Amino acid sequence: MLPRVLTVAGSDSGGGAGIQADLKTIALLGGFGMSAVTALTAQNTLGVQSIYEVPADFVALQMEAVLSDIGVDGLKTGMLANSAIVRAVCRKISRYSISKVVVDPLTMAKNGERLLSSEAEEVLRRELLPLAQIITPNVPESETLTGRKISSLKEMREAAAQIHRMGARNVLVKGGHLSGGATDVFFDGRRFYELKGERISTPHTHGTGCTVSAAIAVELAKGCSALQAAERAKAFISSAIRFSFPLGRGQGPVNPYAPAAREIERYRIIQELKKGFAVLRDMKVGHLFPEVQSNLGYALPYAQAIEDVAAFPGRLVHLGKEIVKVADPEFGASQHIAKIILTVMARDPGMRSAMNLRCSKEILAKAQKMGFFVHHFDRKKEPVRVKRQEGSSLSWGVQRVLRTAIKIPDLIFDRGDMGKEPMIRVLGHDPEEVVAKVVRLS
């Protein structure tokens, strides 16, 4: 049965936060999402323009409708607006003995718009926090709850301990607002844990708090401990921030679809590589292979590492014009082709496939005659430190080309160097496009 998760929060007309972000996250992580709307907001990437608070008795009716019929395995709160709504939510949580409660104590929007009245803040401290299995404040929210300034990990731990004394069984103080690494502090009343992550440079972080708390609610509903849920939510939001959407004219939303899109694509990527190999084999393109042999790779959407790129283990081998494979494609099978693809994706995330060929004047002349956009780099200019690091030449050369090229080339070549064979890299959005280019050259 799907974990049933109820979000009690405000609506974001821009779709990046609030119940919209919650329901996307819940569905993507395998839960069944339900909602009780506490407020309607008129907002976009530039900020909140207006708020219309839903009457507290109607918030209670929404919750009652869900709880009395469908039931819940986990519940999260977001924007609660006023003290009457906070009290109504507390009554329903208590009446139905809901234990897996995640409180995201939204007090301010990113543009400074108040989302919770000062009176409601006190009611939240006294009545809602003791019902929470975990509370997920960021640094400004932690400062509001504790009345103390926070500018270090030590002060985050102190704040977490103080908030724990208010009644929450577990506390996750999120450190995204501080400088340095993106480290969160988790406290269960006995021990502090630091959840570390890479700080990702992007202005598009709208909806991070909502997404994290919704992810935790789903993981709790699945049966995870609070710490496990926080760790999984951390990994999920890191990916969502890394591939956030540059929508609108202000602060765009995070992208919760990134992790799911990657997993869905795995099977299709392997099948596309197999189809590409079949075409190359049938068209007998082995005479285009270099002495070091060839490979064909295809990356997951939003690929970040070599393990996110599939290729053929042992490379593709030519026997005259015939080609054979050692094994079916696998993820992480080729560092060389993966580094080329990852480097290109840093410039254009849609260019996810590549194949290497031998370089000759004849092949280059044919490519230019066919109208391919061809670019090159000189391996003789490669820095010594790059030469010494195995596999770094590929990234260095491709980066050098992409810094000056007006668009992504169809082919990038080099004429080799001492101990380095001349090589062509054929680039494309997918194996079908790359293979079509190779076949034309053959």
Summary of the structure (lengths in Angstrom):
residues: 442
radius of gyration: 26.7
end to end distance: 53.8
largest distance: 80.4
contacts: 1580
relative contact order: 0.09
helix: 43%
strand: 22%
